[in-house]
Amino acid sequence: MAHVRYPEKTSVDVAGNVSVVLGRPICVNGTPWILFLFEECVENIWEYWSVVIGLISMLCFLLSTLPQVYEAYKSGKVDEAMSVGFILFLLLGDLGNLAGCYLTRQLPIQIVTAVFYIYTDSILISQFLYYKIKNNSARRNPLLKWICLIWFGLGTAICVVLPKLIEAASSIPNIQLQGKSSSLMTSGYACGYLSSICYLSSRFPQLYINFKRQSTEGTSYLLFFLAMLGNGTYGLSLMVMLPALKSSRVTFILNHLAWLIGSLGVLFLDFFVTAQFIMYRKKGSSEAVQELKIAEEEPLLFEEDEF
């Protein structure tokens, strides 16, 4: 009932009952659809729910950019509302996350999710560049849409090809990697912690620009709400694995600590972003009511002047 990673080129003994076909261990009691999609042997309820919750996390992050795309189209102020630092730190964090997951041989669902993160980054960057150039240009540039579409297309192509490259690199026989195993793991964990730092750093520029503008207009709260759901379920998908572990739980947590800090730390900071949305939306509503009262009183003042 132990947890198995795929693909492997050498025989692996799982609960003492494994046969090998084409260099891969057969998952006897695993869930077929998970084995087919992620090449991960899931043989108990805890591992099963870890994968399901991880998929929910992936879905939240994949959908999180859609409300922001609509909000930017509606307001056209995304270049004013979103911080450059927020987007850049997010991209750097996602790249570091992918590198760390691969080098430390994290769960397959983590690697797949990391690729989706980079894909959503390409959408946000394309959107930001489009409105930044459009709003700063005195006249319409017909090449602008094509530049942004090419950027988005390159990002999509990279995210499609990247899992294949990772799979090809993972197929290198373990004998060739034994000498480099220690250094790769150390580099991977370093990337993981750097990724967490970037994730945590991404929220501070956005918090500052919201405070400076005293407004959240131009940004969609659903972007952050879905990110909160994604980060929460991402951390939960790792914690759910604990009851199924045969080895030390402390070791498991330490091996995943960088990614837990990144997900749960950003979740904590997003509560402050939520507070800004509540405060500034209430302030905007009160100002709108005040302007409406002034507009209603002005005709009465003009009528008194006539007498």
C-alpha positions as CSV (number, residue, x, y, z in Angstrom):
1,M,0.0,0.0,0.0
2,A,3.0,2.3,-0.3
3,H,3.0,5.4,-2.5
4,V,4.6,4.9,-6.0
5,R,6.0,7.4,-8.4
6,Y,5.9,6.8,-12.2
7,P,7.5,6.4,-14.6
8,E,10.4,4.3,-13.3
9,K,13.0,2.3,-15.2
10,T,13.9,0.0,-12.3
11,S,11.8,-2.5,-10.3
12,V,10.2,-1.2,-7.2
13,D,8.8,-3.4,-4.4
14,V,5.4,-2.2,-3.2
15,A,4.0,-4.1,-0.2
16,G,6.1,-7.0,-1.5
17,N,3.8,-7.7,-4.4
18,V,4.8,-6.1,-7.7
19,S,5.5,-7.4,-11.2
20,V,7.3,-5.4,-13.8
21,V,6.2,-4.8,-17.4
22,L,8.3,-2.7,-19.8
23,G,10.4,-1.4,-16.9
24,R,7.5,-0.1,-14.9
25,P,6.0,-1.5,-11.7
26,I,2.4,-2.5,-12.0
27,C,0.0,-0.7,-9.6
28,V,-2.2,-3.6,-8.4
29,N,-4.8,-1.9,-6.3
30,G,-4.5,1.6,-7.6
31,T,-7.2,4.0,-9.0
32,P,-7.2,3.5,-12.8
33,W,-8.1,7.1,-13.9
34,I,-5.4,8.6,-11.6
35,L,-2.8,6.1,-12.8
36,F,-3.7,6.9,-16.4
37,L,-3.7,10.7,-16.1
38,F,-0.9,11.2,-13.6
39,E,1.0,7.9,-13.6
40,E,0.6,7.9,-9.8
41,C,-0.3,4.8,-7.8
42,V,-3.1,5.6,-5.4
43,E,-4.2,2.7,-3.3
44,N,-6.0,4.1,-0.3
45,I,-8.6,6.7,0.5
46,W,-6.2,9.3,1.9
47,E,-4.0,9.4,-1.3
48,Y,-7.2,9.4,-3.4
49,W,-8.6,12.5,-1.7
50,S,-5.1,14.2,-1.9
51,V,-5.3,13.9,-5.6
52,V,-8.9,15.1,-5.8
53,I,-8.3,18.1,-3.6
54,G,-5.1,18.9,-5.7
55,L,-7.3,18.9,-8.8
56,I,-9.7,21.3,-7.2
57,S,-6.8,23.5,-6.4
58,M,-5.6,23.4,-10.0
59,L,-9.1,24.2,-11.2
60,C,-9.3,27.3,-8.9
61,F,-6.0,28.7,-10.2
62,L,-6.9,28.0,-13.8
63,L,-10.2,29.8,-13.4
64,S,-8.9,32.6,-11.3
65,T,-7.6,34.7,-14.2
66,L,-11.0,34.7,-16.1
67,P,-12.8,37.2,-13.8
68,Q,-9.7,39.5,-14.1
69,V,-9.7,39.3,-17.9
70,Y,-13.3,40.4,-17.9
71,E,-12.8,43.1,-15.3
72,A,-9.9,44.5,-17.4
73,Y,-12.0,44.5,-20.5
74,K,-14.8,46.3,-18.7
75,S,-12.7,49.0,-17.0
76,G,-9.6,49.2,-19.1
77,K,-7.6,50.2,-16.0
78,V,-5.7,47.0,-15.3
79,D,-2.4,48.8,-15.8
80,E,-3.3,51.3,-13.0
81,A,-4.9,48.8,-10.7
82,M,-2.4,45.9,-10.8
83,S,1.2,46.3,-9.6
84,V,4.0,45.3,-11.9
85,G,5.8,43.8,-8.9
86,F,2.7,41.6,-8.2
87,I,2.9,40.1,-11.7
88,L,6.7,39.7,-11.9
89,F,7.0,38.1,-8.4
90,L,4.2,35.8,-9.3
91,L,5.9,34.7,-12.5
92,L,9.3,34.2,-10.7
93,G,7.6,32.3,-7.9
94,D,5.9,30.0,-10.4
95,L,9.1,29.3,-12.3
96,G,10.9,28.6,-9.0
97,N,8.0,26.4,-7.9
98,L,8.2,24.3,-11.1
99,A,12.0,23.9,-10.9
100,G,11.8,23.0,-7.2
101,C,9.0,20.4,-7.7
102,Y,11.0,18.7,-10.5
103,L,14.4,18.7,-8.9
104,T,13.0,17.3,-5.6
105,R,10.7,14.9,-7.3
106,Q,7.5,16.1,-5.7
107,L,4.1,14.6,-6.2
108,P,3.1,14.5,-9.9
109,I,0.0,16.6,-9.1
110,Q,2.3,19.4,-7.8
111,I,4.3,19.4,-11.1
112,V,1.2,19.5,-13.2
113,T,-0.3,22.3,-11.1
114,A,3.0,24.3,-11.3
115,V,2.7,24.2,-15.1
116,F,-0.8,25.6,-14.9
117,Y,0.4,28.4,-12.7
118,I,2.8,29.5,-15.5
119,Y,0.0,29.3,-18.0
120,T,-2.2,31.7,-16.0
121,D,0.8,34.0,-15.6
122,S,1.1,34.3,-19.4
123,I,-2.6,35.4,-19.5
124,L,-2.1,38.1,-16.9
125,I,1.1,39.4,-18.5
126,S,-0.5,39.6,-21.9
127,Q,-3.4,41.5,-20.5
128,F,-1.3,43.9,-18.5
129,L,1.0,44.7,-21.5
130,Y,-2.0,45.2,-23.8
131,Y,-3.7,47.8,-21.7
132,K,-0.4,49.4,-20.6
133,I,0.6,50.1,-24.2
134,K,-3.0,51.0,-25.3
135,N,-3.6,53.5,-22.5
136,N,-0.2,55.2,-22.9
137,S,-0.4,55.4,-26.7
138,A,-1.7,58.6,-28.3
139,R,-3.1,56.6,-31.3
140,R,-4.3,53.1,-31.9
141,N,-1.6,50.6,-32.9
142,P,-2.9,47.8,-35.1
143,L,0.2,45.6,-34.1
144,L,-0.6,45.8,-30.4
145,K,-3.2,43.0,-30.5
146,W,-0.9,40.8,-32.6
147,I,2.1,41.3,-30.2
148,C,0.0,40.3,-27.2
149,L,-1.5,37.3,-29.0
150,I,2.0,36.1,-30.0
151,W,3.1,36.4,-26.4
152,F,0.1,34.5,-25.2
153,G,0.6,31.9,-27.9
154,L,4.2,31.3,-26.9
155,G,3.2,31.0,-23.3
156,T,0.6,28.4,-24.2
157,A,3.0,26.4,-26.4
158,I,5.7,26.4,-23.7
159,C,3.1,25.1,-21.1
160,V,2.0,22.4,-23.5
161,V,5.6,21.2,-24.3
162,L,7.0,21.6,-20.8
163,P,5.3,18.5,-19.3
164,K,6.6,16.4,-22.2
165,L,10.2,17.7,-21.6
166,I,9.9,16.9,-17.9
167,E,8.6,13.4,-18.6
168,A,11.5,12.8,-21.0
169,A,14.0,14.1,-18.4
170,S,12.4,11.9,-15.8
171,S,13.0,8.8,-18.0
172,I,16.8,9.0,-17.5
173,P,17.9,5.8,-15.7
174,N,18.3,6.2,-12.0
175,I,21.9,4.9,-12.2
176,Q,22.9,8.0,-14.1
177,L,21.3,10.3,-11.5
178,Q,22.7,8.6,-8.4
179,G,25.9,10.7,-8.3
180,K,23.9,14.0,-8.8
181,S,21.0,13.1,-6.5
182,S,22.2,15.0,-3.5
183,S,23.0,18.2,-5.3
184,L,19.8,18.1,-7.3
185,M,17.7,17.8,-4.2
186,T,19.5,20.6,-2.5
187,S,19.0,22.9,-5.5
188,G,15.4,21.8,-5.7
189,Y,14.7,22.8,-2.1
190,A,16.5,26.1,-2.6
191,C,14.2,26.8,-5.6
192,G,11.2,25.9,-3.5
193,Y,12.1,28.3,-0.7
194,L,13.0,31.1,-3.2
195,S,9.6,30.4,-4.9
196,S,7.9,30.8,-1.5
197,I,9.7,34.1,-0.9
198,C,8.6,35.4,-4.3
199,Y,5.0,34.4,-3.7
200,L,4.9,36.1,-0.4
201,S,6.6,39.2,-1.9
202,S,4.0,39.4,-4.7
203,R,1.2,40.5,-2.4
204,F,3.0,43.5,-0.8
205,P,3.3,45.6,-4.0
206,Q,-0.4,45.0,-4.7
207,L,-1.4,45.9,-1.1
208,Y,0.6,49.1,-1.4
209,I,-0.9,50.2,-4.8
210,N,-4.4,49.5,-3.4
211,F,-3.6,51.6,-0.4
212,K,-2.0,54.4,-2.5
213,R,-5.0,54.6,-4.8
214,Q,-7.5,54.0,-1.9
215,S,-9.3,51.8,-4.4
216,T,-9.5,48.3,-5.8
217,E,-11.2,49.4,-9.1
218,G,-9.8,47.6,-12.1
219,T,-9.0,44.4,-10.2
220,S,-11.4,41.5,-9.7
221,Y,-11.9,40.1,-6.2
222,L,-12.6,36.7,-7.7
223,L,-8.9,36.6,-8.8
224,F,-7.9,36.7,-5.1
225,F,-10.8,34.7,-3.8
226,L,-10.1,31.8,-6.2
227,A,-6.4,32.1,-5.4
228,M,-7.3,31.7,-1.7
229,L,-9.3,28.6,-2.5
230,G,-6.5,27.3,-4.6
231,N,-3.8,27.9,-2.0
232,G,-6.0,26.5,0.8
233,T,-6.9,23.3,-1.1
234,Y,-3.2,23.0,-2.3
235,G,-2.0,22.9,1.2
236,L,-4.8,20.6,2.3
237,S,-4.0,18.2,-0.5
238,L,-0.5,17.7,1.1
239,M,-1.8,17.5,4.6
240,V,-4.4,14.8,3.7
241,M,-1.5,12.5,2.8
242,L,-0.3,12.3,6.4
243,P,-2.5,9.5,7.6
244,A,-1.5,7.3,4.7
245,L,2.3,7.6,5.3
246,K,4.3,4.6,6.4
247,S,7.4,6.7,6.9
248,S,8.1,9.6,9.2
249,R,5.4,12.4,9.0
250,V,8.0,14.9,10.2
251,T,10.2,14.1,7.2
252,F,7.3,14.4,4.8
253,I,6.3,17.8,6.2
254,L,10.0,19.0,6.0
255,N,10.2,17.8,2.4
256,H,7.1,19.8,1.5
257,L,7.7,22.7,3.9
258,A,8.7,25.2,1.2
259,W,5.5,24.7,-0.8
260,L,3.3,24.8,2.4
261,I,4.9,28.1,3.4
262,G,4.2,29.5,-0.1
263,S,0.6,28.4,-0.3
264,L,-0.5,29.0,3.3
265,G,1.5,32.2,3.6
266,V,-0.1,33.8,0.5
267,L,-3.5,32.6,1.8
268,F,-2.9,34.6,5.0
269,L,-1.8,37.8,3.1
270,D,-4.9,37.5,0.8
271,F,-7.1,38.1,3.9
272,F,-5.5,41.6,4.0
273,V,-6.3,42.1,0.3
274,T,-9.9,41.0,1.1
275,A,-10.1,43.6,3.8
276,Q,-9.0,46.3,1.3
277,F,-11.7,45.2,-1.1
278,I,-14.3,45.5,1.7
279,M,-13.0,48.9,3.0
280,Y,-12.6,50.6,-0.3
281,R,-15.8,49.3,-1.8
282,K,-17.7,50.7,1.2
283,K,-15.9,54.0,0.9
284,G,-16.7,54.1,-2.8
285,S,-20.4,53.4,-2.1
286,S,-20.6,56.2,0.6
287,E,-18.9,58.7,-1.8
288,A,-21.4,57.8,-4.5
289,V,-24.3,58.3,-2.1
290,Q,-22.9,61.7,-1.1
291,E,-22.5,62.8,-4.7
292,L,-26.1,61.7,-5.4
293,K,-27.4,63.8,-2.5
294,I,-25.5,66.9,-3.8
295,A,-26.9,66.3,-7.3
296,E,-30.4,66.2,-5.8
297,E,-29.9,69.4,-3.7
298,E,-28.5,71.6,-6.5
299,P,-31.8,72.1,-8.4
300,L,-33.4,73.3,-5.1
301,L,-30.6,75.9,-4.6
302,F,-31.1,77.3,-8.1
303,E,-34.9,77.6,-7.5
304,E,-34.3,79.6,-4.3
305,D,-31.9,82.0,-6.2
306,E,-34.6,82.8,-8.7
307,F,-36.9,84.2,-6.0
